[in-house]
């Protein structure tokens, strides 16, 4: 009867047994490593420091990323204004829209990809608010979009359309500046712009527009964002400029083409 011992004559093991042992060792090692990594990741996720940044964390982030222009204690420098009294609302608006940190000096800070997480932005804003309080976040009711849309649209036409266009499509200003489009702006950032007056925008305090009027204006803009133009092609919603250009190129061009065709046929 043949022996079942896998050893070869002379006491040596089969090469297949050696390969099986190596494979089993790799599997065990890989499993242990994966389990340890998952445990460490779970611990980090559950860590209060990782989950919730504090005001002190916001201070460190500010001093590491903003103090070069705005000073270690918001006092400002030749390269950037002081931030006394701007409040957490202005900080959140500038950073959450990518305007800050400023990429380069120019007539106006453009929007660009956001450089920080929302949690980091809120931590920095909280520290600025703790050092020098200013405008803060509004109540949820102001941003709910349930205001008087008709009144809000009238307020927008009276106070905002001369810069932002009656359809909120934005427009050019003087000296290389511009009013941004409001077609995708969040309710919070619309409110923040009215209250803090960034760039060339005036401040609409409660004596200019009451809280209820701000609520209605925001509701009107939200309605415009959710309801595209029912009149066909919007042509960029730039009014007579784009409409006149369309007529000039296609209307006058068609008339010239027809005239040339008639002349050619008559000859």
C-alpha positions as CSV (number, residue, x, y, z in Angstrom):
1,X,0.0,0.0,0.0
2,X,1.3,3.4,-1.0
3,X,2.3,5.8,1.8
4,X,0.2,9.0,2.3
5,X,3.1,11.0,3.7
6,X,3.7,14.0,1.4
7,X,7.4,13.9,2.2
8,X,9.7,12.8,-0.6
9,X,12.4,10.2,-0.1
10,X,15.1,11.7,2.0
11,X,12.8,13.7,4.2
12,X,12.1,16.6,1.9
13,X,8.6,18.1,1.5
14,X,6.7,18.4,-1.8
15,X,7.1,21.7,-3.6
16,X,3.3,22.0,-3.6
17,X,3.2,21.8,0.2
18,X,5.7,24.7,0.4
19,X,3.7,26.8,-2.0
20,X,0.5,26.1,0.0
21,X,2.2,27.2,3.2
22,X,3.5,30.5,1.7
23,X,0.0,31.2,0.3
24,X,-1.7,30.6,3.6
25,X,0.9,32.9,5.3
26,X,0.2,35.7,2.9
27,X,-3.6,35.4,3.3
28,X,-3.3,35.5,7.1
29,X,-0.9,38.5,7.0
30,X,-3.1,40.4,4.5
31,X,-6.2,39.7,6.6
32,X,-4.6,40.9,9.8
33,X,-3.3,44.1,8.0
34,X,-6.8,44.8,6.6
35,X,-8.4,44.3,9.9
36,X,-6.0,46.6,11.7
37,X,-6.4,49.3,9.0
38,X,-10.2,49.2,9.3
39,X,-9.9,49.5,13.1
40,X,-7.6,52.5,12.9
41,X,-9.9,54.2,10.3
42,X,-12.9,53.6,12.5
43,X,-11.1,55.1,15.5
44,X,-10.2,58.2,13.6
45,X,-13.7,58.6,12.3
46,X,-15.1,58.4,15.8
47,X,-12.5,60.8,17.2
48,X,-14.1,64.1,18.3
49,X,-11.2,66.1,17.1
50,X,-11.4,64.7,13.6
51,X,-15.2,64.9,13.5
52,X,-15.7,68.4,14.9
53,X,-13.1,71.2,14.5
54,X,-13.0,73.7,17.3
55,X,-12.5,77.4,17.4
56,X,-8.9,76.9,18.3
57,X,-8.6,74.7,15.1
58,X,-10.1,77.6,13.2
59,X,-7.5,80.0,14.6
60,X,-4.6,77.7,13.5
61,X,-6.1,77.3,10.0
62,X,-6.5,81.1,9.8
63,X,-2.9,81.8,10.9
64,X,-1.5,79.2,8.5
65,X,-3.5,80.3,5.5
66,X,-4.9,83.8,5.9
67,X,-2.7,85.8,8.2
68,X,-0.2,86.6,5.5
69,X,-2.7,89.1,4.1
70,X,-5.1,89.8,7.0
71,X,-2.7,89.7,9.9
72,X,-2.4,87.2,12.8
73,X,-5.1,89.0,14.7
74,X,-7.3,90.4,11.9
75,X,-5.5,93.7,11.9
76,X,-4.8,93.6,8.1
77,X,-1.6,94.2,6.1
78,X,-0.7,96.2,3.0
79,X,-1.8,93.2,1.0
80,X,-5.2,92.7,2.6
81,X,-7.8,94.6,4.7
82,X,-8.5,94.2,8.4
83,X,-11.3,91.8,9.3
84,X,-12.6,93.6,12.4
85,X,-16.4,93.3,12.5
86,X,-16.8,91.4,9.2
87,X,-18.3,88.5,11.1
88,X,-18.5,84.8,10.3
89,X,-21.1,85.3,7.6
90,X,-18.6,87.3,5.4
91,X,-15.8,84.7,6.0
92,X,-18.1,81.8,5.0
93,X,-19.3,83.6,1.9
94,X,-15.8,84.5,0.7
95,X,-14.2,81.1,1.4
96,X,-17.1,78.9,0.4
97,X,-17.4,80.5,-3.0
98,X,-13.7,80.2,-3.6
99,X,-13.0,84.0,-3.7
100,X,-10.6,83.6,-0.8
101,X,-7.8,82.8,-0.5
102,X,-7.2,85.3,-3.2
103,X,-5.3,83.9,-6.1
104,X,-3.9,87.2,-7.4
105,X,-4.5,90.9,-7.0
106,X,-7.1,92.3,-9.5
107,X,-10.1,94.5,-9.9
108,X,-12.3,91.8,-8.3
109,X,-11.9,88.4,-6.6
110,X,-13.2,85.8,-9.0
111,X,-15.0,82.6,-7.9
112,X,-12.8,79.5,-8.2
113,X,-12.7,76.0,-6.7
114,X,-13.0,76.0,-2.9
115,X,-9.7,75.4,-1.2
116,X,-11.1,74.2,2.2
117,X,-13.7,71.8,3.4
118,X,-17.0,73.3,4.7
119,X,-16.0,72.2,8.2
120,X,-12.7,74.0,8.1
121,X,-14.4,77.1,6.7
122,X,-16.9,77.1,9.5
123,X,-14.1,76.7,12.1
124,X,-12.2,79.7,10.7
125,X,-15.4,81.7,10.6
126,X,-16.2,80.8,14.2
127,X,-12.8,82.0,15.3
128,X,-13.1,85.3,13.4
129,X,-16.6,85.8,15.0
130,X,-15.1,85.1,18.5
131,X,-12.4,87.7,18.1
132,X,-14.4,90.5,16.4
133,X,-18.2,89.7,16.1
134,X,-20.1,90.8,13.1
135,X,-23.0,89.6,10.8
136,X,-23.9,86.0,11.6
137,X,-26.0,83.3,9.9
138,X,-29.7,83.9,9.4
139,X,-32.5,81.7,10.7
140,X,-33.7,78.9,8.5
141,X,-37.0,80.6,7.8
142,X,-35.3,83.4,5.8
143,X,-33.8,80.8,3.4
144,X,-36.8,78.5,3.0
145,X,-38.0,80.1,-0.3
146,X,-41.6,80.4,1.0
147,X,-41.8,84.2,0.9
148,X,-43.8,86.4,-1.4
149,X,-42.3,85.8,-4.8
150,X,-44.1,88.6,-6.6
151,X,-42.9,91.2,-4.1
152,X,-39.5,89.7,-4.0
153,X,-39.2,90.0,-7.8
154,X,-40.2,93.6,-7.7
155,X,-37.6,94.3,-5.0
156,X,-35.0,92.6,-7.1
157,X,-35.9,94.7,-10.2
158,X,-35.7,97.9,-8.1
159,X,-32.6,97.2,-6.1
160,X,-30.5,94.6,-8.0
161,X,-31.4,94.3,-11.7
162,X,-29.3,97.3,-12.8
163,X,-26.2,95.3,-12.0
164,X,-27.2,91.6,-11.9
165,X,-29.7,91.8,-14.9
166,X,-33.4,91.4,-14.5
167,X,-33.1,87.7,-15.0
168,X,-30.1,87.4,-12.6
169,X,-27.7,86.6,-15.4
170,X,-25.1,89.1,-14.2
171,X,-23.3,91.8,-16.2
172,X,-20.3,93.9,-16.7
173,X,-19.4,96.9,-14.5
174,X,-16.8,99.6,-14.8
175,X,-13.0,99.2,-14.5
176,X,-12.9,95.4,-15.2
177,X,-15.4,94.5,-12.5
178,X,-18.6,92.5,-12.9
179,X,-21.8,91.5,-11.2
180,X,-21.9,87.7,-11.0
181,X,-24.8,85.6,-12.2
182,X,-27.3,84.5,-9.6
183,X,-28.7,81.5,-11.5
184,X,-26.9,79.0,-9.2
185,X,-26.2,81.0,-6.1
186,X,-27.4,79.4,-2.8
187,X,-30.0,81.2,-0.6
188,X,-27.4,81.6,2.2
189,X,-24.9,83.3,-0.1
190,X,-27.6,85.6,-1.6
191,X,-28.4,86.7,2.0
192,X,-24.7,87.0,2.9
193,X,-24.1,89.2,-0.1
194,X,-26.9,91.5,0.9
195,X,-25.8,91.8,4.5
196,X,-22.1,92.0,4.1
197,X,-21.7,93.8,0.7
198,X,-18.8,92.0,-0.8
199,X,-16.7,93.6,-3.6
200,X,-18.7,96.3,-5.3
201,X,-22.1,95.4,-3.8
202,X,-23.7,97.8,-1.4
203,X,-24.8,96.7,2.0
204,X,-28.6,96.2,2.4
205,X,-29.1,96.5,6.1
206,X,-32.5,96.3,7.8
207,X,-33.1,100.0,7.1
208,X,-32.7,99.5,3.4
209,X,-34.4,96.0,3.1
210,X,-36.2,94.6,6.1
211,X,-35.7,90.9,7.1
212,X,-39.0,90.0,5.5
213,X,-38.1,91.8,2.3
214,X,-34.8,89.9,2.1
215,X,-36.9,86.7,2.6
216,X,-39.1,87.6,-0.3
217,X,-36.2,88.6,-2.6
218,X,-34.4,85.3,-1.9
219,X,-37.6,83.4,-2.5
220,X,-38.0,85.2,-5.9
221,X,-34.5,84.3,-6.9
222,X,-35.0,80.7,-5.9
223,X,-38.2,80.6,-8.0
224,X,-36.3,81.9,-11.0
225,X,-33.6,79.3,-10.5
226,X,-36.2,76.5,-10.4
227,X,-38.3,77.8,-13.3
228,X,-36.4,78.3,-16.6
229,X,-37.5,80.9,-19.1
230,X,-40.9,79.9,-20.7
231,X,-40.3,82.1,-23.7
232,X,-38.0,79.7,-25.7
233,X,-34.3,80.4,-26.1
234,X,-33.0,82.6,-23.3
235,X,-30.0,83.8,-25.4
236,X,-28.1,84.2,-22.2
237,X,-30.9,86.3,-20.6
238,X,-28.9,89.4,-21.6
239,X,-31.8,91.3,-23.0
240,X,-31.5,93.7,-26.0
241,X,-27.8,92.9,-26.3
242,X,-28.1,89.3,-27.2
243,X,-31.4,89.7,-29.0
244,X,-30.0,92.5,-31.1
245,X,-26.9,90.5,-31.9
246,X,-29.1,87.5,-32.9
247,X,-31.2,89.7,-35.2
248,X,-28.2,91.4,-36.7
249,X,-26.4,88.1,-37.6
250,X,-29.3,86.0,-38.7
251,X,-31.9,88.5,-39.7
252,X,-29.8,91.0,-41.6
253,X,-27.6,88.1,-42.8
254,X,-30.7,86.4,-44.2
255,X,-31.8,89.6,-46.0
256,X,-28.4,90.1,-47.6
257,X,-28.4,86.4,-48.7
258,X,-31.8,86.7,-50.2
259,X,-30.9,90.0,-52.0
260,X,-27.7,88.4,-53.5
261,X,-29.7,85.3,-54.6
262,X,-32.4,87.5,-56.3
263,X,-29.7,89.5,-58.1
264,X,-27.9,86.4,-59.2
265,X,-31.2,84.9,-60.6
266,X,-32.1,88.1,-62.5
267,X,-28.7,88.1,-64.2
